């Protein structure tokens, strides 16, 4: 029989000896206890590097009741017709990348991993089961509909959740924190800029009107146009994709060929509309001024670059992550709401 080789992996005791502290102190540092003196933390981390010690994550989870992971759940609440599949739209939408980057700014320094979970309706049960089984300590939920069942389902699991938008009624009843933009103010900024540029025959490529933030952007835009005493704008509904913006632009050109100002409720739709306008012989911005919404990479790369309403997605996602960590660290923390202000970024399209 072959003799079993002794386990020569570094131990907590070895780390403690190198650091000159107790085994209990090393354990507290590894488990992320916040009350340990920073100088001692530095000593222990140096000793861990020198000894090559690797913490037993399973044992750590048993002690701390933490997984060291949170989920970014991107939800599509209902089945609706789209030209492209959900996963394709998810991973080509700049918004999701910006949310991920913003959340990572806060999570990475805490050594917390981010698991991205796509959640179209067929995957809802699977995602809820994953969270219920304890794979993550909390959820950052990107959603857009008051009909989304996931906020209430996560709340029923007593897992910390922060929403990416204010769902009137849904979050209050579930006691969930949220972070959002003053969407109506963003719509007003777009309209006021077009009016200031002397445009009088306006149209908008709006988002789906059953999506609260899309409705708020549209309402803000319409309010500002009416306040300026201009004719009622033409409203064509899109789906926040470039293809949706292209289709909407063809529709609005057929209905109002003399349009001289267009507000796209997302940069993708605005860029799609701008492309179709130019293909039809309209110059942007000389003949038709175009304003987008988001200030994503799409706005920078568009031809011409888009004037757009900026929502600080990275900062908003970072705030979501901070609220979530506060709820994880202190479960009795009261739900909070944070509202960011939009700004207008003027480029060449308007």
Buried (B, 14 or more C-beta within 10 A) or exposed (E): EEEEEEEEEBBBEBBBBBBEBEBEBBBBBBBBEEEBEEEBBEBBBEBBEEBEBEBEEEEBBEEBEBBBBBBBBBBBBEEEEBEEEBEEBBEEBBBBBBBBEBBBBBBEEBEBBBBBBBBBBEBBEEBBEBBEEEEBBBBBBBBBBBEBBBBBBBBEEEBBBBBBBBBEEBBEEBEBBBBBBBBBBBBBBBBBBBBEBEBBBBBBBBBBEBBBBBBBBBBBBBBBBEEBEBEEBBBBBBBBBBBBBBBBBBBBBEEBEEBBBBBBBBBBBBBBBBBBBBEEEBEBBEBBBBBBBBBBEBBEEBEBBBBBBBBBBBBBBBBBBBBBBBBBBEEEBEBBBBEBEBBBBEBEBB
